[in-house]
Amino acid sequence: MRVALIIFLLFPAICNAEVMDKMPSLLSISITMVVGVIASYLSARFNPTLLLIVLPMLGLLTLSGLFEVNDPYIAAAIAQEASSTYIFVSWFSPFLILIFAGLGLLIRSRHVKTNT
């Protein structure tokens, strides 16, 4: 244990944490996006009052990662470590959730008009 402490004190670059160690992975962002798209579409299509619960919850999940992506220093490190795809998916997921919620509302309104 003492040897490891001495090594880490002599070579601090060994225990340096990367930026992406603190960020959610691309897979978790993609899974959140897919679940969010399905949840927003189905709630808009079948019970639009559920959007009052679903959209704020999904907004908190997707927009929480955008604070780091907006920072000019952290975003450059993220783009260097992960790729620009990570930044694109982080920005695209809230918009895709809103687009599918609107699509569900549009299909619901057209279905109601044809059945009445």
ZAMARGU-4260 file (C-alpha; in steps of 0.2 Angstrom, whole numbers, plus 5000, padded with zeros to 4 digits):
<rodrens>
0) 5000/5000/5000 | 5014/5012/5004 | 5023/5008/4988 | 5007/5012/4978 | 5006/5028/4987
5) 5024/5033/4984 | 5022/5028/4965 | 5006/5039/4964 | 5014/5054/4972 | 5029/5052/4961
10) 5019/5050/4945 | 5003/5059/4947 | 4999/5057/4929 | 4995/5038/4932 | 4980/5043/4944
15) 4973/5057/4933 | 4955/5054/4929 | 4949/5057/4911 | 4934/5068/4907 | 4924/5053/4900
20) 4925/5044/4916 | 4913/5056/4924 | 4901/5057/4909 | 4888/5044/4904 | 4892/5033/4890
25) 4886/5034/4873 | 4876/5018/4875 | 4867/5025/4890 | 4863/5041/4881 | 4856/5031/4866
30) 4846/5019/4878 | 4839/5034/4886 | 4835/5042/4869 | 4826/5026/4863 | 4816/5024/4879
35) 4812/5042/4879 | 4806/5042/4861 | 4795/5027/4864 | 4788/5034/4881 | 4784/5051/4873
40) 4776/5044/4858 | 4765/5031/4867 | 4760/5044/4880 | 4756/5057/4867 | 4746/5044/4856
45) 4736/5036/4869 | 4735/5047/4885 | 4742/5065/4882 | 4740/5070/4900 | 4754/5058/4904
50) 4765/5070/4894 | 4765/5081/4909 | 4774/5068/4919 | 4785/5060/4905 | 4792/5076/4896
55) 4799/5084/4912 | 4806/5068/4918 | 4815/5065/4901 | 4820/5083/4900 | 4829/5081/4916
60) 4838/5065/4910 | 4843/5072/4893 | 4847/5090/4897 | 4857/5086/4913 | 4872/5080/4901
65) 4871/5095/4890 | 4878/5107/4904 | 4895/5099/4901 | 4893/5098/4883 | 4890/5117/4882
70) 4906/5121/4892 | 4920/5126/4880 | 4934/5117/4889 | 4925/5102/4894 | 4917/5100/4876
75) 4934/5101/4868 | 4940/5087/4879 | 4924/5077/4876 | 4926/5079/4858 | 4944/5073/4859
80) 4941/5058/4870 | 4924/5052/4864 | 4921/5059/4847 | 4909/5072/4839 | 4896/5058/4838
85) 4894/5059/4857 | 4890/5078/4856 | 4878/5076/4842 | 4868/5062/4851 | 4868/5072/4867
90) 4860/5087/4857 | 4849/5076/4846 | 4841/5066/4859 | 4830/5080/4867 | 4824/5085/4850
95) 4820/5068/4844 | 4810/5065/4860 | 4800/5081/4856 | 4798/5077/4838 | 4790/5060/4842
100) 4779/5067/4856 | 4772/5079/4842 | 4770/5065/4830 | 4760/5055/4843 | 4749/5070/4846
105) 4747/5072/4827 | 4742/5054/4824 | 4730/5055/4839 | 4722/5071/4832 | 4720/5063/4815
110) 4713/5047/4822 | 4700/5056/4833 | 4694/5066/4817 | 4692/5050/4807 | 4682/5041/4821
115) 4670/5055/4825
</rodrens>
